[in-house]
Amino acid sequence: MQPLIVTETVRVTASVASPSILQSLASRWKASNGGAKRADLVLDASEQDNMTQLIYDTEVQTAAVCGAPTGDDALLLSLANSSRAKDR
């Protein structure tokens, strides 16, 4: 029974924290040029960096709330973690 209690505690903590994290991400996505066309991103290195950072932040923060990602999200999280490790 003890692992069940620990698991439930983690879920409750994550669900309490998730609204503010998700609201912050949603605000950043809305503020970004989310409607930018691929050609626009190719021509603007600064916008590429901003979008990459937003994607990486999204993966890192949602993994903390939602748990380990799978598929493409797992790959993006790995890239985000690699980028963060290089920056240190």
Backbone hydrogen bonds, N-H to C=O, Kabsch-Sander energy under -0.5 kcal/mol:
donor,donor_aa,acceptor,acceptor_aa,energy
5,I,1,M,-1.7
6,V,2,Q,-2.1
7,T,3,P,-2.8
8,E,4,L,-2.5
9,T,5,I,-2.2
10,V,6,V,-2.2
11,R,7,T,-2.2
12,V,8,E,-2.5
13,T,9,T,-2.5
14,A,10,V,-2.6
15,S,11,R,-2.6
16,V,12,V,-2.0
17,A,13,T,-2.0
18,S,14,A,-2.1
21,I,17,A,-1.6
22,L,18,S,-3.4
23,Q,19,P,-2.6
24,S,20,S,-2.2
25,L,21,I,-2.3
26,A,22,L,-2.7
27,S,23,Q,-2.4
28,R,24,S,-2.2
29,W,25,L,-2.7
30,K,26,A,-2.4
31,A,27,S,-2.4
32,S,28,R,-1.7
34,G,29,W,-0.6
34,G,32,S,-1.9
36,A,33,N,-2.5
40,D,37,K,-0.6
41,L,37,K,-1.8
42,V,38,R,-2.2
43,L,39,A,-1.4
44,D,40,D,-0.7
44,D,41,L,-0.7
45,A,43,L,-0.6
48,Q,44,D,-2.0
49,D,45,A,-2.3
50,N,46,S,-2.5
51,M,47,E,-2.6
52,T,48,Q,-2.7
53,Q,49,D,-2.5
54,L,50,N,-2.2
55,I,51,M,-2.5
56,Y,52,T,-2.7
57,D,53,Q,-3.0
58,T,54,L,-2.3
59,E,55,I,-2.3
60,V,56,Y,-2.6
61,Q,57,D,-2.7
62,T,58,T,-2.4
63,A,59,E,-1.8
64,A,60,V,-1.4
65,V,61,Q,-1.0
66,C,62,T,-4.0
67,G,63,A,-1.6
73,D,70,T,-1.1
74,A,70,T,-0.6
75,L,71,G,-1.7
76,L,72,D,-2.6
77,L,73,D,-2.4
78,S,74,A,-2.2
79,L,75,L,-2.3
80,A,76,L,-2.5
81,N,77,L,-2.7
82,S,78,S,-2.2
83,S,79,L,-2.4
84,R,80,A,-2.3
85,A,81,N,-2.1
86,K,82,S,-2.0
87,D,83,S,-1.6
88,R,84,R,-0.7
88,R,85,A,-0.6
